[in-house]
Amino acid sequence: MAISNIQLGKQGISDNFIKTLKNHFKKHELVKIHALKSAGHDKENVKEYCKELLDKLGKNYTARVIGFTIVLKKWRKKVR
């Protein structure tokens, strides 16, 4: 299973971040997003980032928050 790592910095979730994330999913099944201190190093902020990512990416993605890391997975079949 191919895993990619991305860091989420002080700019937060921008359009460029979403484009980069989608490019990573072309080659990898899982993407781990590590929230840096500059992104608001609080577990509640990380949960909000997770919800925002799922809203912007669509229904084919699922996420899990582990500490200050968001693990995203893209499903091949559409999730209902």
C-alpha positions in Angstrom: 0.0 0.0 0.0 1.5 3.3 -1.1 1.4 6.1 1.6 2.2 9.7 1.1 2.9 12.4 3.7 2.0 16.1 3.5 2.4 18.9 6.1 -0.4 21.4 6.9 1.1 24.7 7.7 0.0 28.2 8.7 -1.9 28.9 5.4 -4.3 26.1 6.3 -6.4 24.4 3.7 -6.2 26.5 0.5 -7.0 25.7 -3.1 -3.3 24.9 -3.8 -3.3 22.4 -0.8 -6.4 20.7 -2.3 -4.8 20.5 -5.7 -1.6 19.0 -4.2 -3.6 16.5 -2.2 -5.5 15.3 -5.3 -2.2 14.9 -7.2 -0.9 12.7 -4.4 -4.0 10.5 -4.7 -3.1 9.8 -8.3 -0.2 7.7 -7.1 -1.0 6.8 -3.5 -3.9 5.1 -1.7 -3.4 6.8 1.7 -2.2 10.3 2.5 -1.1 11.3 5.9 -1.5 15.0 6.7 0.6 16.3 9.7 -0.7 19.5 11.3 2.2 21.7 12.2 2.3 24.0 15.2 1.8 27.0 12.9 -1.5 25.5 11.7 -3.0 25.8 15.2 -1.6 22.8 17.1 -4.8 22.0 18.9 -6.7 18.7 18.6 -10.0 20.5 18.0 -8.5 22.5 15.1 -7.3 19.2 13.6 -10.8 17.8 13.7 -12.1 20.9 12.1 -9.5 20.6 9.3 -10.6 17.0 8.8 -14.2 18.0 8.3 -13.3 20.8 6.0 -11.1 18.5 3.9 -13.9 15.9 3.5 -16.3 18.7 2.5 -14.0 20.0 -0.2 -12.8 16.6 -1.5 -16.2 14.9 -1.9 -17.9 11.6 -1.0 -15.2 9.2 -2.3 -12.9 10.0 0.7 -12.8 9.0 4.3 -10.7 10.4 7.1 -9.4 9.4 10.5 -7.8 11.7 13.1 -4.9 10.2 15.1 -3.3 12.8 17.4 -2.2 15.7 15.2 -2.3 13.6 12.0 -5.2 13.2 9.5 -5.2 10.0 7.5 -7.2 10.3 4.3 -8.2 7.4 2.1 -9.7 7.5 -1.4 -12.1 4.7 -2.3 -12.3 3.2 -5.7 -16.1 2.7 -5.6 -18.3 5.6 -4.8 -19.4 5.8 -1.1 -23.1 6.4 -0.6 
